[in-house]
Amino acid sequence: MNKKILMIAALLTGFALFGSIAQDAVQAQAEAPQGTTQAAPLPPNPPAPQVENAKKADFSMIKYIAAGLAVGLACIAGGMAVGKIGAAAMGAMSENAELSGKALPFVGLAEGICLWGFLVALLIIIL
């Protein structure tokens, strides 16, 4: 089960990296001067602020990918933790009903992992 989740996360990361590299290649090809048969001079290169804006756009794309990975991986880990802790808590409560007050807070702590992933993603997007 864990190997499948890690393979899916690695595959999605690979697709994201491939997409960003492909987008850079397409932008570089679009910005490259085209050869013409006319005697007119080629247009000048774009000014530096436009290049900086392109770099900021690339950074914002990576920022959203990082936020998505933060939430996704945190929720996957939280779900796995809740599943294992919840099963153990239910087994313990079936044998001794007095343990319910002691076991349920651990399930809540495992759910907190998802909230931390969401907060990290929110900070990545805002800052």
C-alpha positions in Angstrom: 0.0 0.0 0.0 2.7 2.4 0.9 4.7 1.6 -2.2 1.7 2.4 -4.4 1.3 5.8 -2.7 5.0 6.7 -3.0 5.0 5.6 -6.7 1.9 7.8 -7.4 3.6 10.8 -5.6 6.8 10.2 -7.5 4.9 9.9 -10.8 3.0 13.1 -10.2 6.2 15.0 -9.3 7.8 13.7 -12.5 4.9 14.9 -14.5 5.0 18.3 -12.9 8.7 18.7 -13.5 8.3 17.5 -17.1 5.5 20.0 -17.6 7.6 22.9 -16.3 10.6 21.9 -18.5 8.3 21.6 -21.5 6.8 25.0 -20.8 10.2 26.6 -20.6 11.2 25.0 -23.9 8.0 26.3 -25.6 8.6 29.8 -24.2 12.2 29.8 -25.3 11.2 28.7 -28.8 8.5 31.5 -29.0 11.0 34.1 -27.9 13.8 33.0 -30.3 14.2 35.2 -33.3 12.6 33.8 -36.4 14.6 33.8 -39.7 12.8 35.8 -42.4 13.3 36.1 -46.1 12.7 39.9 -46.1 15.5 42.4 -45.8 13.9 44.0 -42.7 15.9 43.8 -39.5 14.9 41.4 -36.7 12.9 43.0 -33.8 15.0 43.7 -30.7 15.0 41.4 -27.8 12.3 42.1 -25.1 13.4 44.4 -22.3 14.7 42.9 -19.0 11.5 43.5 -16.9 9.5 41.2 -19.2 12.1 38.5 -18.7 11.8 39.0 -14.9 8.0 38.7 -15.1 8.4 35.5 -17.0 10.7 34.2 -14.2 8.1 35.2 -11.6 5.4 33.4 -13.6 7.5 30.2 -13.6 8.0 30.6 -9.8 4.3 31.0 -9.2 3.7 27.7 -11.1 6.2 25.9 -8.9 4.6 27.5 -5.9 1.2 26.0 -6.7 2.7 22.6 -7.3 4.5 22.8 -4.0 1.2 23.8 -2.2 -0.6 20.9 -3.9 2.1 18.4 -2.8 2.0 19.7 0.7 -1.7 19.2 1.1 -1.8 16.0 -0.8 1.0 14.2 1.0 -0.2 15.5 4.4 -3.8 14.2 3.7 -2.5 10.9 2.5 -0.3 10.5 5.7 -3.2 11.7 7.9 -5.6 9.2 6.3 -3.1 6.4 6.8 -2.6 7.4 10.5 -6.3 7.8 11.2 -6.9 4.3 9.7 -4.4 2.6 11.8 -5.1 4.5 15.0 -8.8 4.2 14.6 -8.7 0.5 14.0 -6.5 0.0 17.1 -8.8 2.3 19.2 -11.9 0.4 18.1 -10.3 -2.9 19.0 -9.3 -1.6 22.4 -12.7 -0.2 23.1 -14.4 -3.5 22.1 -12.4 -5.2 24.9 -12.7 -2.4 27.5 -15.3 0.4 27.0 -13.5 2.7 29.5 -10.6 3.2 27.0 -12.8 5.3 24.6 -11.9 8.6 26.3 -8.2 7.8 26.1 -8.1 6.5 22.5 -10.1 9.1 20.6 -7.8 12.0 21.2 -5.0 10.1 19.3 -7.3 10.0 16.3 -7.8 13.7 16.5 -4.0 14.2 16.7 -3.6 12.2 13.5 -6.2 14.4 11.8 -4.2 17.4 12.8 -1.5 16.3 10.2 -3.9 17.2 7.4 -4.5 20.7 9.0 -0.8 21.3 9.2 -0.4 20.4 5.5 -3.2 22.8 4.6 -1.6 25.6 6.7 1.8 25.0 5.0 0.2 25.2 1.6 -1.7 28.4 2.5 1.6 30.0 3.6 3.3 28.9 0.4 0.6 30.5 -1.7 0.3 33.7 0.3 4.0 34.4 0.9 
